[in-house]
Amino acid sequence: MRIVDTLIVFRILKMLTTPFNKMKAYKFGFIDKDGNRIKKIENEDGKMVPNDPFTKAEKASLTPLHRLVFNLKKIIAKVPFGKTQFASYAIALLLLKEEAELDNEQGEELYEKFYRYLKEQELLTAETISESINVGKLIEGETYKIRFPIKEQGEMIHQHKDEVYIVSEYEKIYGIQTYIGYANTERVLVTADDVY
């Protein structure tokens, strides 16, 4: 792997391990202490105005990669333990890999380092890992319904019971098979745990 590629992976991992209140986006006032985007702020006249980055430093603190990492961090913090948690990690890592345009080798390194990060943070147990085996399989060409809302994969938020048409298998991460599907004509990534 090239040095530049390795640096990208380490940059992602550094963001994952940095508390929200220590990030530049927080210092600039673009996110709160929980990583939620602050979209509007009050100006001198008391009016609510868009809270958009203007300077080069501000823009560098709120790239699409940052937003994906923020979402991944929120998933880690909020998703309950069990197979849903591990399946959510798999999808979040794939979205991160796509957004950062990592190749397969870089992706594997990201998955390995993220796994180590979860262990170091004591977010994984033997039970959690073994539960990932119970995440089933989907059939290509079949239509399923979304079990939980799917957010941040595109412009749309897909709600509970929206239909997803499965096109093909995608990658296997931590033993969990992921799939490419379409919901309302938008490409989404799912596991068998996300649909029924």
C-alpha positions as a Markdown table, in Angstrom:
| # | Residue | x | y | z |
|---|---|---|---|---|
| 1 | Met | 0.0 | 0.0 | 0.0 |
| 2 | Arg | 1.3 | 3.5 | -0.8 |
| 3 | Ile | 2.2 | 5.9 | 2.0 |
| 4 | Val | -0.5 | 8.3 | 0.9 |
| 5 | Asp | -3.1 | 5.6 | 1.1 |
| 6 | Thr | -2.0 | 4.5 | 4.5 |
| 7 | Leu | -2.2 | 8.1 | 5.7 |
| 8 | Ile | -5.9 | 8.3 | 4.5 |
| 9 | Val | -6.7 | 5.3 | 6.6 |
| 10 | Phe | -4.9 | 6.7 | 9.6 |
| 11 | Arg | -6.7 | 10.0 | 9.2 |
| 12 | Ile | -10.1 | 8.2 | 9.2 |
| 13 | Leu | -9.1 | 6.3 | 12.4 |
| 14 | Lys | -7.8 | 9.4 | 14.0 |
| 15 | Met | -11.2 | 11.1 | 13.4 |
| 16 | Leu | -13.0 | 8.0 | 14.8 |
| 17 | Thr | -11.0 | 8.2 | 18.0 |
| 18 | Thr | -11.2 | 12.0 | 18.5 |
| 19 | Pro | -14.1 | 13.2 | 20.6 |
| 20 | Phe | -16.6 | 15.5 | 18.8 |
| 21 | Asn | -15.7 | 18.4 | 21.1 |
| 22 | Lys | -12.1 | 18.2 | 20.1 |
| 23 | Met | -12.7 | 18.4 | 16.3 |
| 24 | Lys | -12.3 | 21.5 | 14.3 |
| 25 | Ala | -15.9 | 21.4 | 13.1 |
| 26 | Tyr | -17.0 | 21.7 | 16.7 |
| 27 | Lys | -14.6 | 24.6 | 17.4 |
| 28 | Phe | -15.9 | 26.4 | 14.3 |
| 29 | Gly | -19.5 | 25.8 | 15.5 |
| 30 | Phe | -20.6 | 23.5 | 12.7 |
| 31 | Ile | -21.4 | 20.5 | 15.0 |
| 32 | Asp | -22.5 | 20.1 | 18.6 |
| 33 | Lys | -20.8 | 18.0 | 21.3 |
| 34 | Asp | -22.8 | 14.9 | 20.0 |
| 35 | Gly | -21.7 | 15.4 | 16.4 |
| 36 | Asn | -25.0 | 16.8 | 15.2 |
| 37 | Arg | -24.8 | 19.4 | 12.4 |
| 38 | Ile | -25.7 | 22.9 | 13.5 |
| 39 | Lys | -27.4 | 24.2 | 10.3 |
| 40 | Lys | -28.5 | 27.6 | 11.4 |
| 41 | Ile | -27.1 | 30.2 | 13.8 |
| 42 | Glu | -28.2 | 33.6 | 15.0 |
| 43 | Asn | -26.5 | 36.6 | 13.4 |
| 44 | Glu | -26.0 | 40.1 | 15.0 |
| 45 | Asp | -29.5 | 41.2 | 14.0 |
| 46 | Gly | -31.0 | 38.2 | 15.8 |
| 47 | Lys | -32.0 | 36.5 | 12.5 |
| 48 | Met | -31.3 | 32.8 | 11.9 |
| 49 | Val | -28.9 | 32.4 | 9.0 |
| 50 | Pro | -27.3 | 29.3 | 7.4 |
| 51 | Asn | -24.2 | 28.1 | 9.2 |
| 52 | Asp | -22.1 | 27.2 | 6.3 |
| 53 | Pro | -18.3 | 27.1 | 6.1 |
| 54 | Phe | -16.6 | 30.0 | 4.2 |
| 55 | Thr | -12.8 | 29.9 | 4.8 |
| 56 | Lys | -10.5 | 27.2 | 3.6 |
| 57 | Ala | -10.0 | 26.0 | 7.1 |
| 58 | Glu | -13.7 | 25.9 | 7.8 |
| 59 | Lys | -14.4 | 23.9 | 4.6 |
| 60 | Ala | -11.6 | 21.5 | 5.5 |
| 61 | Ser | -13.3 | 20.8 | 8.8 |
| 62 | Leu | -16.6 | 19.7 | 7.2 |
| 63 | Thr | -15.9 | 17.6 | 4.1 |
| 64 | Pro | -18.1 | 14.7 | 3.0 |
| 65 | Leu | -15.5 | 12.4 | 4.6 |
| 66 | His | -15.9 | 14.2 | 7.9 |
| 67 | Arg | -19.7 | 13.9 | 7.7 |
| 68 | Leu | -19.5 | 10.1 | 7.1 |
| 69 | Val | -17.1 | 9.7 | 10.0 |
| 70 | Phe | -19.4 | 11.7 | 12.2 |
| 71 | Asn | -22.3 | 9.4 | 11.3 |
| 72 | Leu | -20.2 | 6.3 | 11.9 |
| 73 | Lys | -19.2 | 7.7 | 15.4 |
| 74 | Lys | -22.9 | 8.2 | 16.2 |
| 75 | Ile | -23.7 | 4.7 | 15.1 |
| 76 | Ile | -21.0 | 3.4 | 17.4 |
| 77 | Ala | -22.4 | 5.4 | 20.3 |
| 78 | Lys | -26.1 | 4.7 | 19.8 |
| 79 | Val | -26.7 | 1.3 | 18.2 |
| 80 | Pro | -27.6 | -1.4 | 20.7 |
| 81 | Phe | -25.3 | -4.3 | 21.1 |
| 82 | Gly | -26.0 | -7.4 | 19.1 |
| 83 | Lys | -26.1 | -8.4 | 15.4 |
| 84 | Thr | -27.7 | -5.1 | 14.4 |
| 85 | Gln | -24.7 | -3.2 | 15.8 |
| 86 | Phe | -22.2 | -5.3 | 13.8 |
| 87 | Ala | -24.3 | -5.1 | 10.6 |
| 88 | Ser | -24.5 | -1.4 | 11.0 |
| 89 | Tyr | -20.7 | -1.2 | 11.3 |
| 90 | Ala | -20.4 | -3.2 | 8.1 |
| 91 | Ile | -22.6 | -0.8 | 6.1 |
| 92 | Ala | -21.0 | 2.3 | 7.7 |
| 93 | Leu | -17.5 | 1.0 | 6.8 |
| 94 | Leu | -18.6 | 0.3 | 3.2 |
| 95 | Leu | -20.0 | 3.8 | 2.8 |
| 96 | Leu | -16.8 | 5.2 | 4.3 |
| 97 | Lys | -14.7 | 3.2 | 1.9 |
| 98 | Glu | -16.8 | 4.4 | -1.1 |
| 99 | Glu | -16.7 | 8.0 | 0.0 |
| 100 | Ala | -13.0 | 8.0 | 0.5 |
| 101 | Glu | -12.5 | 6.0 | -2.7 |
| 102 | Leu | -10.4 | 3.4 | -1.0 |
| 103 | Asp | -9.3 | 0.3 | -3.0 |
| 104 | Asn | -9.9 | -3.2 | -1.7 |
| 105 | Glu | -6.5 | -3.4 | 0.1 |
| 106 | Gln | -7.1 | 0.0 | 1.8 |
| 107 | Gly | -10.6 | -1.1 | 2.7 |
| 108 | Glu | -9.3 | -4.3 | 4.3 |
| 109 | Glu | -6.8 | -2.2 | 6.3 |
| 110 | Leu | -9.6 | 0.1 | 7.4 |
| 111 | Tyr | -11.8 | -2.8 | 8.5 |
| 112 | Glu | -8.9 | -4.4 | 10.5 |
| 113 | Lys | -7.9 | -1.1 | 12.2 |
| 114 | Phe | -11.6 | -0.3 | 13.0 |
| 115 | Tyr | -12.0 | -3.8 | 14.5 |
| 116 | Arg | -8.9 | -3.1 | 16.7 |
| 117 | Tyr | -10.4 | 0.3 | 17.6 |
| 118 | Leu | -13.7 | -1.4 | 18.7 |
| 119 | Lys | -11.8 | -3.9 | 20.8 |
| 120 | Glu | -9.6 | -1.2 | 22.4 |
| 121 | Gln | -12.8 | 0.8 | 23.3 |
| 122 | Glu | -14.3 | -2.5 | 24.7 |
| 123 | Leu | -17.2 | -2.2 | 22.3 |
| 124 | Leu | -16.9 | -5.8 | 21.2 |
| 125 | Thr | -17.5 | -9.1 | 23.1 |
| 126 | Ala | -17.2 | -12.7 | 22.0 |
| 127 | Glu | -21.1 | -12.8 | 22.0 |
| 128 | Thr | -21.3 | -9.8 | 19.7 |
| 129 | Ile | -18.9 | -11.3 | 17.2 |
| 130 | Ser | -20.7 | -14.7 | 17.3 |
| 131 | Glu | -24.1 | -13.0 | 16.8 |
| 132 | Ser | -22.8 | -11.7 | 13.4 |
| 133 | Ile | -23.0 | -15.3 | 12.1 |
| 134 | Asn | -26.7 | -15.2 | 12.6 |
| 135 | Val | -27.2 | -12.4 | 10.1 |
| 136 | Gly | -28.9 | -14.2 | 7.3 |
| 137 | Lys | -28.6 | -14.0 | 3.5 |
| 138 | Leu | -30.8 | -12.2 | 0.9 |
| 139 | Ile | -31.8 | -13.4 | -2.6 |
| 140 | Glu | -30.8 | -11.4 | -5.6 |
| 141 | Gly | -33.8 | -10.3 | -7.6 |
| 142 | Glu | -36.1 | -10.3 | -4.6 |
| 143 | Thr | -37.8 | -7.4 | -3.0 |
| 144 | Tyr | -37.7 | -6.8 | 0.8 |
| 145 | Lys | -39.1 | -4.3 | 3.2 |
| 146 | Ile | -36.8 | -2.0 | 5.3 |
| 147 | Arg | -36.8 | -2.9 | 9.0 |
| 148 | Phe | -35.3 | 0.4 | 10.3 |
| 149 | Pro | -35.0 | 3.8 | 8.6 |
| 150 | Ile | -32.0 | 4.0 | 6.3 |
| 151 | Lys | -30.3 | 7.4 | 6.7 |
| 152 | Glu | -27.4 | 9.3 | 5.1 |
| 153 | Gln | -26.8 | 7.0 | 2.1 |
| 154 | Gly | -28.0 | 9.5 | -0.3 |
| 155 | Glu | -30.4 | 12.4 | -0.5 |
| 156 | Met | -33.4 | 10.4 | 0.7 |
| 157 | Ile | -34.2 | 8.8 | 4.1 |
| 158 | His | -35.9 | 5.4 | 3.5 |
| 159 | Gln | -38.6 | 4.6 | 6.1 |
| 160 | His | -39.7 | 1.5 | 7.8 |
| 161 | Lys | -41.5 | -0.8 | 5.3 |
| 162 | Asp | -40.2 | 1.0 | 2.2 |
| 163 | Glu | -39.3 | -1.6 | -0.4 |
| 164 | Val | -35.7 | -2.5 | -1.4 |
| 165 | Tyr | -35.0 | -4.5 | -4.6 |
| 166 | Ile | -31.8 | -6.6 | -4.1 |
| 167 | Val | -29.5 | -6.4 | -7.2 |
| 168 | Ser | -26.4 | -8.2 | -6.1 |
| 169 | Glu | -24.1 | -9.3 | -3.3 |
| 170 | Tyr | -21.5 | -6.7 | -2.4 |
| 171 | Glu | -18.7 | -7.2 | 0.1 |
| 172 | Lys | -18.4 | -9.4 | 3.1 |
| 173 | Ile | -17.2 | -7.6 | 6.3 |
| 174 | Tyr | -16.7 | -9.3 | 9.6 |
| 175 | Gly | -18.5 | -12.3 | 8.2 |
| 176 | Ile | -21.6 | -10.3 | 7.3 |
| 177 | Gln | -22.7 | -10.3 | 3.6 |
| 178 | Thr | -23.7 | -6.9 | 2.3 |
| 179 | Tyr | -25.9 | -6.3 | -0.7 |
| 180 | Ile | -26.6 | -3.6 | -3.3 |
| 181 | Gly | -30.2 | -2.7 | -3.6 |
| 182 | Tyr | -32.5 | 0.0 | -4.9 |
| 183 | Ala | -35.1 | 1.8 | -2.8 |
| 184 | Asn | -37.3 | 4.3 | -4.6 |
| 185 | Thr | -34.7 | 4.2 | -7.5 |
| 186 | Glu | -31.8 | 5.1 | -5.2 |
| 187 | Arg | -28.9 | 2.8 | -4.6 |
| 188 | Val | -28.6 | 1.6 | -1.0 |
| 189 | Leu | -26.4 | -0.9 | 0.8 |
| 190 | Val | -28.1 | -3.3 | 3.2 |
| 191 | Thr | -27.6 | -6.5 | 5.1 |
| 192 | Ala | -30.2 | -9.2 | 5.8 |
| 193 | Asp | -30.5 | -7.5 | 9.3 |
| 194 | Asp | -31.8 | -4.3 | 7.7 |
| 195 | Val | -34.8 | -5.9 | 5.9 |
| 196 | Tyr | -37.5 | -8.5 | 6.2 |
